[in-house]
Amino acid sequence: MAILSEDQSGGGKLSFVPTKSDKTTRPEKDRGSASSVAAKVPSSKKTRSGTKNPTSPERVAAILEILAKTYPGVVCALNHKNAWELTVATILSAQCTDVRVNLVTPALFKAFPTPKAMATASLPELEELIRTTGFFRNKAKSIKGAAQVVTEKFGGKVPQTMEEILTLPGVARKTGNVVLGSWYGIAVGVVVDTHVMRLSRRLELTKETTPEKVERDLVKIIPQDRWIAFSHELIHHGRQICVARKPKCVDCTLEKLCNSKDKTWSSH
């Protein structure tokens, strides 16, 4: 998964995939539904500087509706069975693909299945198991440290508040949002990874350039009951359609609402 290319490195990406019923190819009825909604939405009016009133409630609502129709049921792509495994997988995803992390974690969790077990593991043992994820020495220190805090301070359970989860080594706000949202279903904020950052700016939902400030802007205009799903949907859209180089605008269900300067095709 590309979950937040780790908070330690400050870069990377977070990725999500659809549920089994919505794999990479959506059912015809879902694609048709999304296209139908998109077709009825008026094009966003252009100005010299971009879109007129880009964060108006009407435009934001249209974006949310189209995303929900386009990507129903998207979920986190990191394989995990509980909050602890998701926390560890997120830390390991720094500068590493979700595929690689998912290849590494089965052996890691088999050897050290609980926070208590991982807390007592030696760093060389952990380093060897996670070596192929990159930056393995720092990651080993983080997951061991996080295991110790979870075991000693939280009774072996990953905490369910942002304030508490931020006390875990290797965990910053983005990862906190991932775990709280994807496992506990608690909407504390919006996950901002490279995809959410790029698409939020292209859609003119923010002009900010740091994850923290982008998140502040997004939570002001996105209803709280959509914070979790919105980040999943936007990340998936960023991976499939609104890619960094040469976005596939001709295939984009949000195209009529977008006036990004780097569009590769436009209907208006």
URTA-V771738 format. One record per residue. PHI is phi as a letter, one per 30 degrees, with the letter a starting at -180 (none if undefined). Layout:
PHI, PHI
This chain:
none, c, d, g, e, g, d, d, c, i, b, j, b, b, b, b, b, d, d, e, d, b, e, d, c, d, e, e, d, d, d, d, d, d, d, d, d, d, d, d, d, d, d, d, d, d, b, d, c, k, c, d, h, d, c, d, e, d, d, d, d, d, d, d, d, d, d, d, d, d, b, d, i, d, b, d, d, d, d, a, c, a, d, d, d, d, d, d, d, d, d, d, d, d, h, a, d, d, d, d, d, d, d, d, d, e, d, d, d, d, d, b, d, b, e, d, d, d, d, c, d, d, d, e, d, d, e, d, d, c, e, d, d, i, h, d, d, d, d, d, d, d, d, d, d, d, d, d, d, d, d, d, c, b, i, i, c, d, d, c, b, d, e, d, d, d, d, d, e, i, c, c, e, d, d, e, d, d, d, d, d, d, c, d, i, c, d, c, a, c, d, c, c, d, d, d, e, d, d, d, d, d, d, i, d, a, c, d, b, b, e, d, d, d, d, e, d, d, d, d, c, c, e, e, d, c, e, d, d, e, d, e, d, d, d, d, d, d, d, c, c, d, d, d, c, h, e, d, d, d, c, d, d, c, e, d, c, c, b, d, d, c, d, c, a, b, c, b
